[in-house]
Amino acid sequence: MAGNSADTQPEQKPLSAPPLRHSANSPLLSDILTVERRAGLWFDYARDCSDVMKRLTDESQSTTVLVPVNSAIVALPRKPHQLPPSSKIEIKDISFEEQDMAHASQVERWIQGHVIPESVPFPLPTQSAPFPTLLDSFSISFNQSGQSDDGAKSIVVNPGEARVVDVLHGRNWRVVFLEGVVAVPVQG
């Protein structure tokens, strides 16, 4: 039918994603992160964030976790626990306890910016709407990028241009491994 409006709309092609590897017992996200060596650094930071840990262990809350692989965290010029150079906090002028609280707050913001409190579908539609993270007023989006080594289209997470390298499925949804990090705004 030439007059049908559906005929004139471009076809929505899904973004490709690495294949899902399902476990027969569908472990919780916290279990996946415990055994995945490439997630060790991110999960070390996440363990200090009680709200995030509750989500990762709660099978009733669908959660998509964006986990930079260890090498992506090591490559950062400033680690998540380090305050930005533009920070208004003068380390020499505050107590050790206040320093610890400032560092913990920085880590919590960074971790929250990597956690989406819903299930993100894979494969994604070509144009996906932004997904809000646990960090107030901060959303991420998935976009199609160039081709990967095997010829498939790559998916990147923005802000940050972090490339999706693997996706694992758990009982309470997914762990999305990134080559790179989400560019979480720093608290100044």
Secondary structure, DSSP 8 states (H G I E B T S, - for coil): -TT-HHHHS----B------B--TT---HHHHHHH-GGGHHHHHHHTT-HHHHHHHH-TTS-EEEEEE-HHHHHT-SS-TTS--TT-S--GGGS-HHHHHHHHHHHHHHHHHTTEESS---SS-BSS---EE-SSTT-EEEEEEEEE-TTSSEEEEEETTTEEEEEEEEETTEEEEEEES--------
